[in-house]
Amino acid sequence: MKVLVPVKRVIDYNVKIRVKSDQSGVETENVKMAMNPFDEVAIEEALRMREAGVATEVVAVSIGTDKSQETLRTALAMGADEAMLIQTDADVEPLGVAKLLHKAVEKVGPEVVILGKQAIDDDSNQTGQMLAAMLDWPQGTFASKAEFSDGKVALSRETDDGIETLNLSLPAVITTDLRLNEPRYPNLPNIMKAKKKPLEVIQADSMGVDFASRLTVLKVEEPAEREPGVILGSVDELIDKLRNVEKVIS
């Protein structure tokens, strides 16, 4: 069976985020970009499925500008068989992403869609759930373990009350937690091979989907700087400060 893995190009998690001077968003020019870490986990899980004989083909898909081809080449270097770029310069929101991925599913014909539970740039955590609703497929979110057999998948997910296990019939949509696996690093031979693997580019405007923005960003601000701590010499000083200065106790 085929596995479709959506991946997103985001600011590398090691980079310190800088807000634009006009407060319209964060600075992305001349900033190191990388694949969303949760999507790396999704690619790794799909590759392990193929290596275990559960899957036959892994297809990576991304939505974004031409620069997103770099992210797809990373997925190909990790071991994905094919890649597809749905190209647009627009800032596509989760609902629009889900609509475009729905079209990608119709084109590729996978039995499983595995994607990160969220992207580290907006933390929306919506796309997987919306896509599952559009496809009318069962969904398992925040998966920390997945076992496939006989056209079904048993998913474990961590909740506030403990470990929850879901048994889903395929086809299904799965979103990954970081605990699911440890992604591999692409080696040099695979990076070179990735340059020759097929990468299809489709214009988003040609897919017959309304992905226009429905949200308006009013302002982006950096969080307020935290005040330095104070070392007190005794419990009595602490109580006095809490009562008479901070006024949090009476």
N, C-alpha and C positions, 0 to 999 in steps of 0.2 A: 504494500500500500504506500501511497504518497503521504508525505508529511509537509505541510506548509508552515513556515516559520517567519512571521513578520519581525523585522528588526528596525531599530530607529537610530539615527545619527544624533548624538547629544554631545554636550560639552563633557570632556573627560572628567571623571569624578575627582581626580587629583588637582584640578585647576581651581583656583580661587575665583569665584564668580564676581564680576564687576557690573554694576548697574550703569546703563547709558546715562549720559549727562542730561538728556531730556526726560529721563525716567519712563521711557516708553517700553523698556524691556531690559534684558541683560546683554552685555557685549559679546558678540560671537565672531567678530572680525579678528583675524590673526590669533585665534584661540584654538588650542589643541582640541580636536573632536575625536570621538570614539563611539563604538557600539554601546548602546544601553546595557549595563551589566546584567539586568534581568533577562534581556534578549540573548546574551551570551549563554546563559544557563539553558534557555530554550533551544538554541542551536545544538548545544552539547547533548541535551536529552534526545533530540531527534537523531543525532549521529549514533548515539548508543543504541537507539532502537534499530537503526539500520545494521549496526554491527552484530546485534543479537538476532538478526533475521526477522525482526518484527516488521520493519519498514524496508522498502525497496528503493525509495528515492526521497531525497530531502531538497526542497525548493525554498530558497530564502526570498522574501519580498520586502521592499522598503518603499516608503512614500516620502518624497521630498525633492530637493533640487538635484542637479546633475552631480553635485558633490557627494550625494548619498551612494554613488557607485563605489566609493572607497569603503564604505561600511559593508556593502554587499560583497566586495572582493575579500574582505576579512572573513565573512561567512563562508565564502568559497574556499579560502585558504584553510579554514578550520575543517572543511570536508564536505560542505554542501555540494550537491550535484549541479544545480542550476540556480539562477537568480533572476529576479524581475524587479525593475525600477518603475514605479508609477510616478512619473515626473511632474512636478508642479513647483512653482515658486511661492505659492500661497502657504500661509501658516495654517495647516489643517487641524481642526479640533477633533477630539475623540469620536464624535458622532460621524464626522466626515471620513475619518480614518476607517471606522467600522463599515461604512457604506462602500468605500473603495476596496477594502479587503473582501467584502461580500462578493464583489465582481471578480476579484482575484481567485477566490475559491471556486466560483463557477468556471473560470477559465482553466485552472490547474486540476481541479477534481480530486482534492485530498480527502482522506478519511479522518485525518487528525490535523487540527490547527493548534500549534503550541506557540505561545507568546509570553513575554514577560508580564508579570502582574501589573506593572506600572513602569513609566519612564521617569528617570531621575530629574528631568528638566521641569516637568509640570506636575508630576505625582498624581495624575488624574485618576488612575486605576478604574477606567471605565470601558476601554476599547474591547477587551475580551468578552465582557458581559453583554455589551451591545451587539457584538458580532454573533454571539451564540443565540441571542434573541432573534436577530434577523434571519439566521440560518434555521432556526427552530431545532437546534442541536442541544443535547445535554452539555453542561459545562461543569468543570471542576476548577476552582480558583485557589490560588496560593498553594499549589501542590508542592509538598516536600518529599514525596515518594510516588512513583508510578510503576505499576506492574501490568503488562499487557498479556492477554491470553484469550483465545476463542472469541474474537470480536468484541472483547470488553476490556476495560481498564479499571484497576483498583487504585484509587488515589488516596493518599494520606495527606491531611492538611492540619496545621496547628491552629487551635482555637483557644479562647480564654479558659475553656473548661478541660482542655487536653487535646489528644489526637483524634480527629474525626476521619473515618474512612468512607469514601464514596465509591460505589460500583456503577460505572457508566457504560452504556452500550455505544459502540462506534457507529457513525461518525460523531466526534465530540470536539469541543473546544477546551483547551487546558491552559491555565495561566500559571507561571512558575514562580516559586519562592527561591531565594538564594540558597536555601538549605537542600535543594533538590540534587545538586551535583557541584563539582568543581570543573569549570570550563577548561579545555585544553588550550595550549598556546600553539598557533600555527608555526611550523618550522619553515626554513628557507625553501626546500624543494616544493612544499605545498603552496607557498606563496607564489612561486614561479608558475606552478601548474594552474593556479587560480586565474592567472592572466589569460589563459586559453579556454577556460570554461565558459559556457554560454551565459550571457547576461542580456536579457531582453528589456528594452526601454519602451514604455507605453505612456503616452501623454494622458494625464488625468482627465483633461477636458474631453477626451474622446470616449470616455467610459460611460457617459450618460448618467452621471451621478451629480446631485446637488451637494457640494461640500463647502458651500459658502459659510463664512464665519457668522456665528450667532452671538458671540460674546465680544465685548469691548474691554480692552485693558485700559483702565483709567490712569493708573500710576504704579510704578514699581519702585519700592524703596528698600534700602538695606536695613536689616534689623538694628535696633538701637544698641549701642555699645553697652556691655555689661559693666556695672560699677565694680571697682575693685573690692575684694573682701577685707574684713577687719579682724585682726587677732586681738582677742580680749584676754585679760589676765586671770579672770575668775568667773565663777557662775554668777556671783552678785553683779558684776559688770554687765554680763549678758542679759540678766533679768532687767536691770536698770535701762539698758539700751532698748530692749524690746518694749518696755512699758512707757518710757518717757521720751524716747527719740523716735522710734519706728511706730509706736502706739499700736502694736498688734496684739498686746495683751493688756488687761486692766487689773 
